[in-house]
Amino acid sequence: MPASSKATVLPFADALAHLATYQCLDGLSVKDLMDSRVHGGLTYNDFLMLPGKIDFPASDVITDTRITRNVVLKTPFMSSPMDTVTETDMAINLALLGGIGVIHHNQSPESQAAMVRAVKRHENGFIADPVVFSPNHTVADVLDIKARLGFCGIPITETGYLGAKLVGIVTSRDVQFESPETLLRDVMTTSLVTAPQGVTLAEANQILRSSKKGKLPIVDDQGRLTSLLARSDLLKNQNYPLASKNPNSKQLYAAAAVGTRPSDRERLKLLVEAGLDIVVLDSSQGNSVFQVDMLQWIKQTFPKLDVIAGNVVTREQAANLIAAGADALRVGMGSGSICITQEVMAVGRPQATAVFAVAEFASKFGIPVIADGGISNVGHIVKALSLGASAVMMGGLLAGTAEAPGEYFYHDGKRVKSYRGMGSLEAMEQGRPGASDQANGKPGSTKHAPHISSKLHENAATTRYFSESSAVKVAQGVSGDVQDKGSIKAFVPYLHVGVQHSLQDIGVRSVSELQAGVKEGRVRFELRTPSAQVEGGVHGLHSYTKRLYA
């Protein structure tokens, strides 16, 4: 028998010491990964992050993130300003769940302002501008408020204005079964529990709890109404601890999109009057004189309004908007599931490369970056955050939820909702005389786009793609449908917990720690070949059921 050769085996206890002899950590640094001259442009599917060490539970992971210079959210989730994604329901519910919805502007300015107002009124601390009626208003007026704004607990003052003497309050029970013509003086409750002006929010909440009333009017020493507190807001505070609220007013944050045309300045004035916190300048190519002029005008006219500018995919684009005063940048061009800009225009950039390049530059100026497009799952969200994004903007991932605009219908036996790109011809035709409200434009189709307003308005889709003056419209998006995803009240918590578990696997306790680890080279990456991508997905099965959460 040949003599046995003895391989040198190191003692187990020396494993960590021997590991330290390697010149670099396993995997690639982010700079090596994102070197376009070596690897070309990358998408989220082209790489993975390597696991770290777990020494904490996933529930300890903090997902707080700064989406503009002045606004911090508890989750990095934003919904896209598309007319099949974000209107009132999406904006309210996403804000309650810790994100923020950007209300689209492919509608009349009045309709968009009403949506912003509904978001701001949904949850408050002290309601500084409550709806107020006089005794001479009618039950019909109360029912109208309930239909439009979703509540009917309304204080009654002598004149019907805030600052006048409080004489009563009307609730849903007071108007139930009453004729619409009945005067409020005949049905209002006059036995009132009030709190004095100057009471703290904690004290007012305690009075509201002990009184078992639905509303607590706040009055001055002469009995004049100064503000209002609602029991429903106490319940929301318990049920939605992550809610995105202004720390001063305790109202939900409201965001909305506008274009860069002269008429958008008048639109923005209405939105600001409605309580807007963040405006998104909505353009497929943000590096334009139109956007720079609009951005500078906004900063001069509404200096307290945060502005998210874009879209951009290069440092050069970003520099112009940062210099003009942008509070955050939106990154992405042609990466959305319904976008065909890269195919048709031959312009754009693979999304992972775009996010890294812009975020690396913008971070030097303290400007947050929002990754817009290409987000299909939890993994994509975490990858965008690792590359420097402060948040992700989702369109297709939230389309098809109960809170997205439009009605469900059945297509090939599946329950779906319409979803269309703002660069699609169908979106460009919205609001034009004789234009169909159908998302696919086919006569007799059941694929209806959301009804926005019968009033004609400047089309947001054409202005977004600088094509409103073109005789021939060139589509940069498509129309289609997406499968029913249920309510975001279940779907968004799944995304949030998924992000927490992903960061736990990486070995970091927060988004900020993730980004610091990437920057310092402690969080490592690996490229994926096409075969590796196949291996990383479901494979080798005859059939399977894919349930994402329960």
N, C-alpha and C positions, 0 to 999 in steps of 0.2 A: 504494500500500500504506500502511496506517496506520502511524504512527510506533511503533516498538517501545518498550514501557515496561520500564525496568530495575528489577526488584525488588532490594531491598537484601539481599545475601547476606553473612553474617558469615564471617570466616575460620574454617577448621576448628579452628585452635589455640585459639579463644576459646570452644569449646563448654562446657567446665567452668566458666569464668568467667561465661558467660551463664546457665548452669543455676543458679548461685548467686543470680541476681537474682529468681528466683521466690520468692514469699512463703512457700510451704509445699512440702513434698515431695509427689510424685505419690501419688494414692490417698487413703485415709481413715486416720485414727488409730483405735485400738481404741475410744476413748471415743465418737468420732463414729459408728463402725460400730454399737456396741452401745447406742445411745440408743433405748430402747424407745418413747419418746414420738414419735419420728420414724419408726422402721422396724418397730416391733412386736417381738415375740419372734422370735429367729432360731434356726435349726437349723444344723448343720455344712454342709449343702448350699447355704445361702443366701449364702455369701461365699467369697472366695479370698484368699490372701496374695500380695502382689506379689513378684516375684523381686528378689534383691539381686545382689551381685558375688561371683563364685566365684574364690578365690585359694588354694584348698586342696583336697586330695582328700577324697572322701566318707568314706573310712576313718578320717580324722582326727576325725570328729565324735564327741563324747563324749555318751552318752545317760544317764549317771548321774543319778539323781534321788532325792530324799528323799520317801518315801511316808508316814512318820510323823515325829514329832519326833526319833526316835532310830534309825530304820532307813533306810539308803540302799541302793538297788538299782542295778544296772548297766544295766537297761532299764526303761522305764516301763510294764511289762505286768503286769496282774493278771487272774486268772480269777474269775468270779462265783461266789458260794456257792449254786449251784443244783444240784439233784439229777440233772440231765442234763448237767452241765458239770464239776464239781470233786469228785473223790474222790482216792484215793491216787495213781494213775498221773498224773493231771493235775498234782497238787500237787508231786510229785517232779520230773517232767520240766520243768515250767515253771520251778521253782526252779533246776534245773541250767542252764537256758538264760538265766538272768538276771532272771526275773520272780518272781512268787509266786502260788500258787493258794490260794484261800480255801475250805476244806473246808465243805460244806453241813451243816446241822443237822437236815435232815428224815430223821433216823435216831435210833437209840438213843444215849444218851451214851457207852455202852461202845464201840459201833462207831465213833463219831466219834473217841474218844480213841485207839483202836487205829490209825486212819488218821494222826493226828498223830504217834503214836509211830513209825510206819513212816517218815514223812518225816524225823524227827529222827535215826533210826538209819541212814538211807541213805548219808549221807556225813559223815565226821567227821575231825577232826584226831586228837587223843588221845580215844579213846572212854572217857569217865569212868565210864559205867555199863554195861559190856558184859554180855551174857547169859553166865552162868557155870553150869556143871554140876559135879556130883560124879562120882566113878568109879562110883557106884551107879545113876546115870541110865542110860537105855537108848538104843539107836539110834532107837527110835520118838520119843523126846523131841527128838532132833536133827532128824529129818525133819519134826516138827511146827513147829519154829522156821523151818526152810527154807520150809515152805508158807506160814506166816503173815508172816514178816518178810523172806524172800528171801535168807538167807545161812545157812551152816552151819559156819563156822570158829569154834569155841567153845572157850574155855579151860576146863580142868578143874582145880578146886582140891579140897583135902581135904574141905571142908564143902559145896562147891557155892555158896559166896558170895564176893563180892569182898572182898579183905582177908585171905583164907586162903592157905595155902601152895600155890603152883602145882605141880601134879604131871604135867600133860600138856596136850595140845590135840587136838581132834577136827576133821577137815576132811572135805570131801565124799568124798575118796578113801578115807578110813578107814571110812566107813559104807556105801560102795558094795557092793552084793551081800550085805550082812550082814542077818541076821534082825532084825526090829524088836525082838525080846526080848533081843537081845545086850546085855550090860552094857558101858558105855563103858570100863571098866578093861581089857577084853579087846581093844579096838580102837584106843585112843587112842595118839597118838605121844608118846613120853616124851623123845626127844632134841630138846631145845628150844634155840632162839636167843632170847635175851631182851635187854632193855636196862634199865639201872638207873634207878630213880626220880630225877627231876631232869634227865634227858636232854632236850635241846631238840628241838623238832619237826624241825628241819633235820637234826640228828644222828640222830634215830630214823629218819627217811626214808632216810638214807644206809645205815644198818644194814639196813633192809628191802630196799633195792635190792641190796646186795652179798650178802645171805643167800639171795636168791631164794625167800624164804618168803612165804606168803600173809598171815600175821598175825605181829605182833611184840608179845608180852606185855611190859609194863613192870612190874618187880618192885622191892620195897624191899631193904634189905640183909639181910633174913631170908628172902628168896625168896617173899614174899607178893605176890600180884597186886594192882596198884594201878590199872592202866588197860591199854588195848590200842590198837594201830595196825594199819590194814588196807592191804594193797597195792592193793586195788581203789580205795581213795580216792586214791592217787597217780595212778592212771590217769584217774580222773574229773577231777582237777585239770588234767591235760594236755588232756583232751578237752572240758572245759567251763570255759574261763577266765572266763566271765561269771557263774558260779554264785552264787546269792544265799545267802551264808553269814554266820553270826554271826562277827564277827571274833575273838571270844574262844574259843569252843568249836570253831570251824570246821565246825559242823553246819549243814545247810540250814535256812533260816528256815521256820517253820511258822506258818500263819495259819488260823483257823477262825471260823465265825460262830456266834453264840448269839442267843437272843431276849431279852426283857426281863421274863419272868415269874419268879416265885420258884423254880420248878424249874430255871431256867437257871443259877442260882447254883451248884447242886450239879453241873450239867453242866460248868460252867466249872472247878470244882475238879478234876474228872477231867482236863480238857484241860491245865490248868496242870501237873498231876502228870506228864502225858505229855511235857511240854517245850514247850508253846505259847509263841510269841513275840509274836503279834499276835492280838487278838480283834476281830472286826467285830460291832457291835451291829446286827442285821439287822431293819430295820423300814422299811416303805414310807413312813412319815411319822415322822421321827425326833424332831420337836419335841413330845415328850410327857413327862408326869411320870414315866411308867414308865422311859423311857430315861435321864432325868436321875438318877433314883434308882439305877438299875443302874450308871450310869457312876460316880457318887460312891462306891457300894459297892465297885466294882472297884478304884478308885484307893486306897481305904482298905485293902482286903484284899490286893491284888496290886499294890503300887506300882511294880514294875518291868515290869509288863505294859503294852504299848502298846495303846491302844484307838482304833479307827476308829469314829466315831459317824455316825449318819445314818439314812435319807437326808434331805437338805435341798435346797431350791432357792432360798431367800431369805436375805437378811442376818439377818432377825429370827430365823429358825430357827437359823441358824448361831451367833448370839450366845449363845443359851441353852446350847448344847452346848459351846461354847468355854469359857464361864464355869464349866461343870460339870467341866472337865478333859480334854476330848477331845484326843487326840494327832494326829488327822487327821479330815477330814470326807469323807463319801461323798455325791456330788451327783448327783441325777437322780430324776425322778418321772414315770413314764409314757412314757419315751422309748425303752425297749427294744423290740425287734422283736416280742416275744411279750406285751407289756404293753398293756392296754387301760384303764388307770387314768384317763387324760385323757378318754377317750371315755365311760366309764361313770360316773365320779365327778365329772367336770368340774373336776378339781383337778390341778395340775401346772404345768409351765413348759417352753417350748421349751429344749432342752438347751444350746445354745451360750450363750444368754442366762443360763441358770441357772449354768453353770460360771463365766462371767465375773463375775457379781454376787457369788457366794459367795467365789470365789477372791480378788477384789479386797478384800473385807472380811477374810477369814481371814488374808491375807498380812500384815496389820498386826500380827497376834499370833504370827506365825511358825508358823501351822498349815497343813500341806499339804492339798491338796484332790484328791480322786480322782473323775474323771469317769466315772460309772457309767451306761452305756446309750447307744444311738444310734451305736455305733462299728461301721461296716461295712467300712472299708478303711483303708489307710495314711494317706490324706489326712485322714480324720476324727481319727486319733490325733494328728497334728501340729497340727491346728486346735484340739483340746482343750488341748494343751500350750501353744499360743500364747495361749490365753485365761486361762492361769494354773494349769491342772491340773498336778499333779506326776506323775500316772499315769492310765492309763485302765483301767477294769474291763470285761472283755469276756465276754459270754455267748454270743450267737449266732455270733460270729466264731470261737469255739473249739469250739462244739458241732459234732458231726459229725467231729471228729478221732479218731484211733485211741485217744487217751488219755482221751477223754470217756467217762463211764459208759454202759453199754448195748451192745446188739448191733446190728450192721448188718443191714439188710433191704432188699428192693427195692420201690420204689414208682414206678409208671409207667416202669419200665425203668431207674430210676436207683438207685444204692446210697446209702442214707441211714441216719441215726440219728434216734431220737426226740429232740425238744427241746420243753420245755414251760416256761411261766412259773410261778413259785412262787405266783402268784395264780390259777392255773387250778384248776378244780374237781378235776382229776385229782391235782394236787399236794396239794390240801387233804384228799383222801381217803386219802393215803398213811398207813399205820400204823393205820388204823381197822379194827375187827373186820369181816371179810367184804369189805373193800375190795379191788378188783382192783389188781394190780401193773402193769396195762397202761396205757401212757401215754395212750391215747385212750379207754379204757374200753369198747371194743367187743368183744363176745364173739368169740373166734376170731381176733382181730387178731394180727398178728405185730409190732406196734409196742409192744415191751415197754419199760417204764420200768426203770431199773436196780434190781436187787434189793438192798435195803438191809439189812433185818433182819426176821426173822419176829416179833421181840419188839415188842409194842405200845409206842408212845411218843407223847409230846405232839407234835402236828403243827406243824411249823415254818411251814408256809404260812398256816395260820389265825392263828397268833400274830403273824406278820409283818404281817398286814392287820387285826389287832384283831377277828377274827371268830370266835374259838373258841367263844364263848358264844351265837352267833347260830343260831337254828333254821334260818333260810334262809341259805345261803351265796351270796354275790354274787361272781361271778368277776371278777377284775381282770387275768386273763391267759388265754392260749389254749395249746392243745397242737398240736404239728405235727411236722414232721421237717425236717432239713437235709441237704444233700448231703454226701457223703464228701469231706473235705478232706485225707485222708492223715494223717500223723503231725505233731505239733507240732514234732518234731525238724527238720523241713524248713520248716514253715509259720512258726514264730516267728522263725527266722533271716531269713526273707524279710521279715517285718514290721520287724525290727531294721534290716536294710540299707535297706529302703524309707524308714524314718524318717531314717537318715543322709543318703540322697540328697536327701530333701525339705529338710532343714536346709541342705544344701549349696546347693541352688537359692535358698533364702532368703538365703544369705550369712552364716550363723551357724555357729559351731563346736561348740555345746553347747546343751542344753536351757536351762541358766541364761542363756546369752547370748541365746537366742531370747526368753525372757521379759523380760530387761532391755531388749532392743531394742524390744519391744512397748510396754513401760511408758514408755520414753523417746521413743516416736513414730518411731523409725528403721525399724522393721518396719511395713509399711503393708498395708492391706486394700482390698478392693473388693467391693461388693455384687453379687450375681448375679441377674439377672432370670430368669424361667422359660425364656426363649429362650436365655439365656446358659448355663443348666444343660444344655439340650439340646445346644447347640454344644460344650460341654465334655466330653460323653460320645461314645461311638461312634455315628455317624449316617451316613446316606447309603449304607449297604451292603445288598446283598441278603441276605448271610449272612456270618458271621465266627466265628472261634474265639478265645476270650479265655483265654489262658494267662498266669497272673500271675507265675510264677517257674519256673526250671529249675535 
